[in-house]
Amino acid sequence: MRNLFLSVISLFIIVSVGCNSQKKASRITFLSPEPGNIRMGDTIKLQLNIPETEQTDSIVYYVNDSLIERSNGNEPVFFDSSNLRIGPQQLVAKHYQNGELTERKVSVTLLPQQAPEQFSFSVVNTFPHDDEAYTQGLEYQNGFLYESTGEYGHSSLRKVDLATGNVIQKVDLPQTQFGEGLTIIDNRIIQLTWREGIGLVYDKSSFEKVKEFNYQASREGWGICYDGEKLIKSDGSNRLYFLDKDTYAETGRYIDVYNHNGPVDNLNELEYINGKIYANIYLTDKIAIIDPVTGIVEGELNLIGLLPQKDRKLDTDVLNGIAYDRENNRIFVTGKKWNTLFQIKLLSP
């Protein structure tokens, strides 16, 4: 009985000491910054809120696991955010007292300083487009459009005459595959599927499928484009992935896309135009113009009202499809089951 009594007392002491230690440590918190958004280029103030009863031997501050500064007291540390990557940042403070360590963390999101430049448009020309084509990917080369269409049981790869809208060449995808984004590298056509986790590679001339490749970190296949060195792929989130142009494997590099309000999700069909990524934002009439290095949305092209109401049917769907004629600097856009393909010109405010 005595042994049981001593055991209970010992357990009570251990629990009490543990609780008091945890309670003591929890009194140290981040004073600055508070969780939330900050602007790129702002100076971040780092400081802990330490009760007067606590002693401080030193504090070491980190941003995303990179050492920022060591402090022998609790004086504030100032850090320039200009060199940080856009998006979530984790700030860590390691507080040392009598050889004991207390670690505190706070998360902030770095956003661009400026709102995107707003572009409107003018229609330069119009061309016929198959209003049964559920457009998912679009490319232009030498007078022809190369188009990927979606929907299970109706997905296809097409070569279309720009002037007439006539389908010159076509191959249907299996009913179990949903066609998505498309781009061209030399004599190869790369077409994505949606949730099937594979990309398809075709010979450009014959439309013969020559290879398949598997997705990796990217969740799904939405849009894809080629910048002359690497492939850029969207998966419906705000993240764009960079792929090797020969193996189609993800390189591990990516950018997260943000505007001044936060992440820009639902990035869909992509086109690379004059050093920028143009991305349809799914379920909107807007195209985001993205810096491929930083992920910042530098511009927004508002195409509301592009397709006249009289040309809309019950199954006419959203804007989707961007193609660029590099030789003649022409931009073409269309939508899912639209009867028209538009050549447009961007207009600054």
C-alpha positions as CSV (number, residue, x, y, z in Angstrom):
1,M,0.0,0.0,0.0
2,R,2.9,2.3,0.9
3,N,4.5,1.6,-2.5
4,L,1.3,2.4,-4.2
5,F,1.0,5.7,-2.3
6,L,4.6,6.6,-3.2
7,S,4.0,5.8,-6.9
8,V,0.9,8.0,-6.9
9,I,2.8,10.9,-5.3
10,S,5.7,10.5,-7.8
11,L,3.3,10.4,-10.8
12,F,1.6,13.6,-9.4
13,I,4.9,15.4,-9.1
14,I,6.0,14.4,-12.7
15,V,2.6,15.5,-14.2
16,S,2.7,18.7,-12.2
17,V,6.2,19.6,-13.3
18,G,5.4,18.7,-16.9
19,C,2.3,20.8,-16.9
20,N,4.1,23.8,-15.2
21,S,7.0,23.5,-17.7
22,Q,4.5,23.4,-20.6
23,K,2.6,26.3,-19.2
24,K,5.7,28.3,-18.7
25,A,7.0,27.7,-22.2
26,S,3.6,28.6,-23.7
27,R,3.8,32.2,-22.3
28,I,6.3,33.1,-25.0
29,T,4.5,34.0,-28.2
30,F,5.2,35.9,-31.5
31,L,4.6,39.6,-31.0
32,S,5.4,40.5,-34.6
33,P,4.4,39.7,-37.3
34,E,0.8,38.5,-36.7
35,P,-0.5,35.7,-39.0
36,G,-1.9,37.1,-42.3
37,N,-0.8,38.8,-45.5
38,I,2.2,41.0,-46.1
39,R,3.3,42.7,-49.3
40,M,6.4,41.9,-51.3
41,G,9.1,44.4,-50.5
42,D,7.7,45.2,-47.1
43,T,10.1,45.1,-44.1
44,I,9.1,42.4,-41.7
45,K,9.5,43.0,-38.0
46,L,10.4,39.9,-36.0
47,Q,10.0,40.0,-32.3
48,L,8.8,37.7,-29.5
49,N,6.4,38.6,-26.7
50,I,8.4,37.5,-23.6
51,P,7.0,38.0,-20.1
52,E,9.2,40.1,-17.8
53,T,9.7,37.1,-15.5
54,E,11.4,35.2,-18.3
55,Q,15.1,35.5,-19.1
56,T,16.6,35.5,-22.5
57,D,20.1,34.3,-23.4
58,S,19.6,34.5,-27.2
59,I,17.0,34.3,-29.9
60,V,17.6,32.9,-33.4
61,Y,15.2,33.8,-36.2
62,Y,14.6,31.8,-39.4
63,V,12.5,32.4,-42.5
64,N,11.6,29.2,-44.4
65,D,14.5,27.3,-42.6
66,S,17.0,30.0,-43.6
67,L,18.8,31.8,-40.8
68,I,18.0,35.5,-40.6
69,E,19.7,36.8,-37.5
70,R,20.8,36.0,-34.0
71,S,19.9,38.3,-31.1
72,N,21.2,38.4,-27.6
73,G,18.0,40.0,-26.3
74,N,14.5,40.6,-27.3
75,E,15.1,43.7,-29.4
76,P,13.3,43.5,-32.8
77,V,14.9,42.2,-35.9
78,F,14.0,43.7,-39.3
79,F,14.0,41.6,-42.5
80,D,13.5,42.8,-46.1
81,S,11.0,40.5,-47.9
82,S,12.0,41.5,-51.4
83,N,14.0,38.3,-52.0
84,L,11.3,35.9,-50.7
85,R,9.2,33.8,-53.0
86,I,5.6,34.8,-53.4
87,G,3.1,32.8,-51.3
88,P,3.2,31.2,-47.8
89,Q,6.2,31.9,-45.5
90,Q,7.0,30.3,-42.2
91,L,8.8,32.4,-39.6
92,V,10.5,30.6,-36.7
93,A,12.0,32.0,-33.5
94,K,14.2,29.8,-31.3
95,H,14.4,31.2,-27.8
96,Y,17.2,30.0,-25.5
97,Q,17.1,30.4,-21.8
98,N,19.5,28.6,-19.4
99,G,20.2,26.0,-22.0
100,E,16.5,25.3,-22.7
101,L,14.9,25.9,-26.1
102,T,11.5,27.3,-26.8
103,E,10.5,27.3,-30.5
104,R,7.7,29.5,-31.8
105,K,6.3,29.7,-35.4
106,V,4.0,32.1,-37.3
107,S,2.8,31.8,-40.9
108,V,2.3,34.7,-43.2
109,T,1.5,35.0,-47.0
110,L,3.6,37.2,-49.2
111,L,1.4,38.9,-51.9
112,P,2.4,41.3,-54.8
113,Q,2.4,45.0,-54.0
114,Q,0.4,46.0,-57.1
115,A,-2.9,44.9,-58.5
116,P,-2.6,43.3,-62.0
117,E,-2.8,45.7,-65.0
118,Q,-6.3,45.5,-66.4
119,F,-6.7,44.9,-70.2
120,S,-9.8,45.0,-72.3
121,F,-9.9,43.9,-75.9
122,S,-10.9,44.6,-79.5
123,V,-12.0,41.9,-82.0
124,V,-9.7,42.0,-85.0
125,N,-11.2,39.0,-86.9
126,T,-13.5,36.1,-86.5
127,F,-13.3,32.5,-87.8
128,P,-15.8,29.6,-87.7
129,H,-15.5,27.1,-84.9
130,D,-17.2,23.8,-84.3
131,D,-19.9,24.4,-81.7
132,E,-19.7,20.7,-80.7
133,A,-16.1,21.0,-79.8
134,Y,-15.6,21.1,-76.0
135,T,-12.3,23.0,-76.4
136,Q,-9.6,22.1,-73.8
137,G,-6.3,22.9,-75.6
138,L,-5.4,25.0,-78.6
139,E,-2.3,25.7,-80.7
140,Y,-1.7,27.5,-84.0
141,Q,0.9,26.7,-86.6
142,N,1.1,27.5,-90.3
143,G,-2.6,28.3,-90.9
144,F,-3.9,25.4,-88.9
145,L,-5.3,25.0,-85.3
146,Y,-4.4,22.0,-83.3
147,E,-7.2,21.4,-80.8
148,S,-7.8,19.0,-77.9
149,T,-11.5,18.5,-77.1
150,G,-12.9,17.0,-73.8
151,E,-15.8,15.1,-72.3
152,Y,-15.8,11.4,-71.8
153,G,-16.8,9.6,-75.0
154,H,-16.2,12.8,-77.1
155,S,-12.6,13.7,-76.5
156,S,-10.3,14.1,-79.6
157,L,-7.2,15.5,-81.1
158,R,-7.9,17.6,-84.2
159,K,-6.2,19.6,-86.9
160,V,-8.5,22.4,-88.0
161,D,-8.2,24.8,-91.0
162,L,-8.3,28.3,-89.4
163,A,-10.1,30.0,-92.3
164,T,-13.0,27.5,-92.7
165,G,-13.1,25.7,-89.3
166,N,-13.1,22.4,-91.2
167,V,-11.5,19.5,-89.4
168,I,-8.7,18.2,-91.6
169,Q,-7.4,15.4,-89.3
170,K,-8.8,13.8,-86.2
171,V,-8.2,11.0,-83.8
172,D,-10.6,10.0,-81.0
173,L,-9.5,9.2,-77.5
174,P,-10.8,6.1,-75.7
175,Q,-14.1,6.7,-73.9
176,T,-12.3,6.3,-70.6
177,Q,-10.1,9.4,-71.3
178,F,-11.0,13.0,-71.0
179,G,-8.9,15.2,-73.3
180,E,-7.4,18.4,-71.8
181,G,-4.5,20.8,-72.6
182,L,-2.3,20.6,-75.7
183,T,1.0,22.0,-76.9
184,I,3.5,21.3,-79.7
185,I,7.3,20.7,-79.6
186,D,8.8,20.3,-83.1
187,N,7.1,17.3,-84.6
188,R,5.4,16.2,-81.4
189,I,2.0,17.0,-80.0
190,I,1.6,16.6,-76.3
191,Q,-2.0,16.2,-75.0
192,L,-3.1,15.9,-71.4
193,T,-5.9,13.8,-70.0
194,W,-7.9,15.1,-67.0
195,R,-8.1,12.5,-64.1
196,E,-6.5,9.6,-65.9
197,G,-3.0,10.6,-64.7
198,I,-1.4,10.3,-68.1
199,G,-0.2,12.5,-71.0
200,L,-0.2,11.5,-74.6
201,V,2.5,12.1,-77.2
202,Y,1.7,12.0,-80.9
203,D,3.6,12.3,-84.1
204,K,2.5,15.7,-85.5
205,S,2.1,14.6,-89.1
206,S,0.4,11.2,-88.7
207,F,-1.4,11.7,-85.3
208,E,0.0,8.3,-84.4
209,K,0.4,8.0,-80.6
210,V,4.1,7.3,-79.9
211,K,4.3,7.6,-76.1
212,E,2.5,8.0,-72.8
213,F,3.8,9.6,-69.6
214,N,2.6,9.6,-66.1
215,Y,1.9,12.7,-63.9
216,Q,3.8,13.1,-60.7
217,A,3.2,15.8,-58.1
218,S,0.6,17.6,-60.2
219,R,-2.8,16.2,-59.3
220,E,-4.6,16.4,-62.7
221,G,-4.1,17.4,-66.3
222,W,-5.6,20.8,-67.2
223,G,-3.4,23.0,-69.4
224,I,0.0,22.8,-70.9
225,C,2.3,25.1,-72.9
226,Y,5.9,25.3,-74.1
227,D,8.3,28.2,-73.6
228,G,11.0,27.0,-75.9
229,E,12.9,25.2,-73.2
230,K,10.5,23.4,-70.9
231,L,6.9,22.4,-70.6
232,I,4.6,24.3,-68.2
233,K,1.6,22.4,-66.8
234,S,-1.5,23.3,-64.8
235,D,-3.6,21.0,-62.6
236,G,-6.5,23.2,-61.6
237,S,-4.8,24.7,-58.6
238,N,-2.8,27.9,-58.4
239,R,0.4,26.0,-59.0
240,L,2.2,25.6,-62.4
241,Y,4.7,22.8,-62.8
242,F,7.8,22.7,-65.1
243,L,8.4,19.5,-67.1
244,D,11.4,18.3,-69.0
245,K,10.6,18.7,-72.8
246,D,12.1,15.3,-73.7
247,T,11.1,13.0,-70.8
248,Y,8.0,14.9,-69.7
249,A,9.0,14.3,-66.1
250,E,8.4,17.1,-63.6
251,T,11.6,18.8,-62.8
252,G,10.7,19.6,-59.2
253,R,10.5,23.3,-60.1
254,Y,7.1,25.1,-59.9
255,I,5.6,28.5,-59.3
256,D,2.6,29.4,-57.2
257,V,0.4,32.0,-58.9
258,Y,-0.8,35.0,-56.8
259,N,-2.4,38.4,-57.4
260,H,-2.7,41.2,-54.9
261,N,-5.7,39.4,-53.2
262,G,-4.2,36.0,-52.8
263,P,-3.8,32.7,-54.7
264,V,-5.3,32.5,-58.2
265,D,-6.8,29.0,-58.5
266,N,-8.5,27.1,-61.4
267,L,-5.7,27.8,-63.8
268,N,-6.7,26.0,-67.0
269,E,-5.6,26.3,-70.6
270,L,-2.1,27.8,-71.0
271,E,-0.3,29.6,-73.8
272,Y,3.2,31.1,-73.7
273,I,3.2,34.6,-75.4
274,N,6.1,37.0,-75.5
275,G,7.7,35.8,-72.3
276,K,4.6,35.5,-70.2
277,I,2.2,32.7,-69.4
278,Y,-1.4,33.3,-70.4
279,A,-3.9,31.2,-68.4
280,N,-7.6,30.8,-68.7
281,I,-9.2,31.0,-65.2
282,Y,-11.8,28.3,-65.3
283,L,-15.4,29.5,-64.8
284,T,-14.5,33.1,-65.5
285,D,-14.2,35.2,-68.6
286,K,-10.7,36.3,-67.6
287,I,-7.2,35.4,-68.7
288,A,-4.3,35.8,-66.2
289,I,-1.0,37.1,-67.6
290,I,1.7,35.5,-65.3
291,D,5.4,36.1,-64.8
292,P,6.9,32.7,-65.3
293,V,9.7,33.4,-62.8
294,T,7.8,34.8,-59.8
295,G,4.3,33.5,-60.3
296,I,2.9,37.1,-60.0
297,V,-0.2,37.9,-62.1
298,E,1.0,41.0,-63.8
299,G,-2.1,41.5,-65.9
300,E,-5.7,40.4,-66.4
301,L,-7.5,40.3,-69.7
302,N,-11.2,40.7,-69.2
303,L,-13.2,39.0,-72.1
304,I,-16.7,39.5,-70.7
305,G,-19.1,39.9,-73.6
306,L,-16.8,38.4,-76.2
307,L,-19.3,35.8,-77.5
308,P,-22.6,37.6,-78.3
309,Q,-25.7,36.4,-76.4
310,K,-27.3,35.5,-79.8
311,D,-24.6,32.9,-80.4
312,R,-25.1,31.1,-77.1
313,K,-27.0,27.8,-76.9
314,L,-28.1,25.8,-73.9
315,D,-24.9,23.8,-73.9
316,T,-22.5,26.7,-74.7
317,D,-19.9,26.6,-72.0
318,V,-17.1,28.9,-70.7
319,L,-14.2,30.7,-72.3
320,N,-11.3,28.3,-72.8
321,G,-8.6,28.1,-75.5
322,I,-5.7,30.4,-76.3
323,A,-3.5,30.1,-79.4
324,Y,-0.7,32.4,-80.5
325,D,0.6,33.0,-84.0
326,R,4.2,34.0,-83.3
327,E,5.0,34.9,-86.9
328,N,2.3,37.4,-87.2
329,N,1.8,38.3,-83.5
330,R,-1.9,37.2,-83.5
331,I,-3.8,36.0,-80.5
332,F,-6.8,33.6,-80.9
333,V,-9.3,32.7,-78.2
334,T,-12.5,30.6,-78.1
335,G,-14.6,28.6,-75.7
336,K,-16.1,25.3,-75.0
337,K,-18.8,24.7,-77.7
338,W,-18.5,28.2,-79.1
339,N,-19.3,28.7,-82.7
340,T,-16.6,31.3,-83.2
341,L,-12.9,31.7,-82.8
342,F,-11.8,35.3,-82.2
343,Q,-8.6,37.0,-83.1
344,I,-8.2,39.7,-80.5
345,K,-6.0,42.7,-79.6
346,L,-5.3,43.7,-76.1
347,L,-6.1,47.2,-75.1
348,S,-4.5,49.0,-72.1
349,P,-6.6,51.1,-69.7
